[in-house]
Amino acid sequence: MEPKDYIAARVAQEILPGTLVNLGIGLPSLVAGYIPADAGVFFQAENGVIGMGARPPEGMEDPDLTDAGGGFITAVPGAAAMDSAMSFGLIRGGHVDVTVLGGLQVDGQGRLANWMVPGKMVPGMGGAMDLVGGAKRVIVAMTHTARGAPKIVGTCTLPLTSERPVDLIVTEMGVFAPGPGGLGIVELAPGITLEALRAVTGAPLAA
């Protein structure tokens, strides 16, 4: 299984039936594929969809059905469409149970940087700041390193998305709970040793 697929499948285990879930673009969007259609989970896209389904078969794309990143989606029975103001009202009002976001960096205390790299074009900050501040639970789904450099760091060098710490980090190396005492290890992925984890993690591990 490819690292991104492993991460998405593991995140899916954190999603409980009957919840409203926002999935970020990229890797987080894969999570929907690992949750049974009858699980009673409703996926939200902040551009104004609740009841987002999987990507349609090639040739069946509907330009009116897209996620927040512009990717084509389907709508499940009972889905609802709304304007962006209502959609963000749900997020800011605390009605989203879980958001799954990608990350550029996360520090050991859970502060996330995921919206820009200085010096590179930024099309917009998207809904990440609202989601980290408004969702009841925040899960970061990301690869453990980028070009060999740790993405879980002692201190973020990229602009923070929010001061509110995230609840959980899932990478191909395991599941981690950040906190004031350092990065807590919830579980290690199969075949990953503590020594291997330390070698590619920039944040101190909790005792």
Residue pairs with C-beta under 8 A, 6 or more apart in sequence:
1 9
3 143
3 172
4 27
4 30
4 143
4 172
5 30
6 172
6 189
7 27
7 30
7 141
7 142
7 143
7 170
7 171
7 172
8 27
8 28
8 30
8 31
8 33
8 34
8 141
9 34
10 170
10 175
10 189
11 28
11 31
11 34
11 100
11 139
11 141
11 170
12 31
12 34
12 35
14 98
14 139
14 168
14 170
15 21
15 31
15 35
15 39
15 41
15 98
16 41
16 97
17 39
17 40
17 41
18 40
18 41
19 41
19 42
19 97
19 98
20 42
20 44
20 50
20 90
20 95
20 96
20 97
20 98
21 31
21 41
21 42
21 43
21 44
21 96
21 97
21 98
21 99
21 100
22 43
22 44
22 45
22 46
22 91
22 96
22 98
22 99
22 100
22 127
22 131
22 135
23 29
23 31
23 32
23 43
23 45
23 52
23 67
23 99
23 100
24 68
24 99
24 100
24 101
24 102
24 128
24 131
24 141
25 67
25 68
25 69
25 71
25 102
25 126
26 69
26 102
27 102
27 141
27 142
27 143
28 100
28 101
28 102
28 141
29 67
29 69
29 71
31 100
31 141
32 43
32 52
32 53
32 54
33 54
35 41
37 76
42 50
42 51
42 76
43 50
43 51
43 52
43 53
44 50
44 52
44 87
44 90
44 96
45 52
45 66
45 67
45 68
45 73
45 87
46 68
46 84
46 87
46 88
46 91
46 126
46 127
46 130
46 131
47 66
47 67
47 68
47 84
47 87
48 81
48 82
48 83
48 84
48 86
48 87
49 65
49 67
49 73
49 75
49 79
49 80
49 81
49 82
49 87
50 79
50 80
50 82
50 90
51 75
51 76
51 77
51 78
51 79
51 80
52 67
52 73
52 74
52 75
52 76
52 79
53 73
53 74
53 75
53 76
53 79
54 73
54 74
55 71
55 72
55 73
55 74
56 62
56 65
56 72
56 73
56 74
61 72
62 72
65 72
65 73
65 74
65 75
66 72
66 73
67 73
68 126
68 127
75 81
88 127
88 130
90 96
91 127
91 130
91 131
91 134
91 135
92 130
92 133
92 134
93 134
94 134
94 135
94 136
96 131
96 134
96 135
96 136
97 135
97 136
97 137
98 135
98 136
98 137
98 138
98 139
99 131
99 132
99 135
99 137
99 138
99 139
100 139
100 140
100 141
101 112
101 114
101 128
101 131
101 132
101 138
101 139
101 140
101 141
101 166
102 114
102 140
102 141
102 142
103 112
103 113
103 114
103 140
103 141
103 142
103 151
103 169
104 113
104 114
104 117
104 142
104 146
104 151
104 158
105 112
105 113
105 114
105 151
105 152
105 153
105 156
105 157
105 158
106 112
106 113
106 140
106 142
106 151
106 152
106 153
106 156
106 166
106 169
106 178
107 152
107 153
107 154
107 155
107 156
107 178
107 203
108 152
108 153
108 154
108 178
108 182
108 183
108 203
108 204
109 165
109 178
109 179
109 180
110 165
110 166
110 167
110 169
110 178
110 179
111 156
111 160
111 162
111 163
111 165
111 166
112 128
112 132
112 138
112 140
112 156
112 160
112 161
112 162
112 165
112 166
113 156
113 157
113 158
113 159
113 160
113 161
114 128
114 140
114 161
115 122
115 125
115 126
115 128
115 129
115 159
115 161
116 122
116 125
116 158
116 159
117 158
118 158
118 159
128 161
128 162
129 161
129 162
131 138
132 138
132 161
132 162
132 164
132 166
133 162
133 164
137 167
137 168
138 164
138 166
138 167
138 168
139 166
139 167
139 168
139 169
139 170
140 166
140 168
140 169
140 170
141 170
142 151
142 169
142 170
142 171
143 151
143 171
143 172
144 150
144 151
144 152
144 171
144 172
144 173
144 200
144 201
145 151
145 200
150 200
150 201
150 202
150 203
151 171
152 169
152 171
152 176
152 183
152 201
152 202
152 203
153 202
153 203
154 202
154 203
154 204
165 178
165 179
166 178
167 177
168 175
168 176
168 177
168 186
169 175
169 176
169 177
169 178
169 183
170 176
171 189
172 189
173 188
173 189
173 192
173 196
173 197
173 200
174 185
174 186
174 187
174 188
174 189
174 192
174 197
175 185
175 186
175 187
176 183
176 184
176 185
176 186
177 183
177 184
177 186
178 184
178 203
179 206
181 206
181 207
182 203
182 204
182 205
182 206
182 207
183 201
183 203
183 204
183 205
183 206
184 205
184 206
185 194
185 197
185 205
185 206
188 194
188 197
197 205
198 205
